[in-house]
Amino acid sequence: MKALMKNGPGSDNVCLAELAEPKCKPDEIKIKVHAAGICGTDLHIIKDEYPCDYPVVMGHEYSGTVVETGSEVTRFRVGDRVVSLTAVVTCGKCRYCREGLLMLCDQRKSIGSGVNGAFAQYLTVPAHLAFPVPDNVSLDEAALCEPLACMVRCVIERGTVKAGDYVLVSGPGTIGLLTLQVAKASGGQVIVVGTSQDRKRLELAKELGAMEAIAIDEEEAEKRIAELTKHEGFDVAFECSGAAASANNCLRLLKKTGLYVQVGLFGKKIEFDFDLALMKEIRITNGYASEPTSWERALRLLEQGQVNVKPLISAKFPLEEWKRALAMVENKEALKVLFSPNG
């Protein structure tokens, strides 16, 4: 089968390879990958800014169809449409595993970084970590369930958005636009900010339900924000771009006692004004990927139509065009780019 791999250190150590199809263990299901999304984490892996156990097939955002079930599997049948958690290897014994916090297990390995992932025609995962895709959700849409689950984790499980809260989403990429929709579904009045280079994305933010979308680097942007929030500041801020300037803008625009939620991955150390956070009594939290409860709620949001991911899918490519696809994401020429490993 065809697979896109990170073979070793260095950003040039990526290639399209021919591998044997994975074999299904008794407790696993084998999945024919329909679509696999390129994530910012994949770019960090390529640049050696995120740990991985290479050689490894990249990709952790995906949807597909069951083509084989292990002898112990009873929940799924051949033909079922599925998605799955990424943390497929854990110890199952530590306090984090016992509490259902699989991503925090010290022995955790995730698809696409620790074990072979979804930038391939087939992959296998433990059946108990998979979820059926609702009938009214397409497989292209389902491929965005993983980032949506991450935003459920940040907005609802680690963060808190109350009805009527003024919510800042900084960074109008895929993650920011998903955060916007989850926060709005929770009752927040959401303002999305980006830069003047993000104009099209900011327009899409308004189409997806933002109260307003503002280029923060334009004249009188902060005056407009103050008017919209009645000069009270934001109750909650989600930093979704992974940029130091964005992080400090979030901190500055929050009201005293507001909640700061770090969503984006910086990929490097940054300067952050903790003295200001202390003097404003800012509460700070974050969310690291997703847990089983996050996926259940994410699938419900898709099924109920409270989150619309269709406008976020910019392009689809076969694996053979991986360089072009990655370049589109790297250069911010697209929101979510999907691979179609099986054509």
Secondary structure, DSSP 8 states (H G I E B T S, - for coil): -EEEEE-SSSTT-EEEEE-------TTEEEEEEEEEE--HHHHHHHTTSS---SSEE---EEEEEEEEE-TT--S--TT-EEEE-SEEE--S-SHHHHTT-GGG-TT-EEBTTTB--SSBSEEEEEGGGEEE--TTS-HHHHTTHHHHHHHHIIIIIIS---TT-EEEEE--SHHHHHHHHHHHHTT-EEEEEE-GGGHHHHHHHHHTT-SEEEETTSTTHHHHHHHHTTTS-EEEEEE-S--HHHHHHHHHHEEEEEEEEE-S--SS-----HHHHHHTT-EEEE--S--HHHHHHHHHHHHTTSS--GGGEEEEE-GGGHHHHHHHHHTTS-SEEEE-TT-
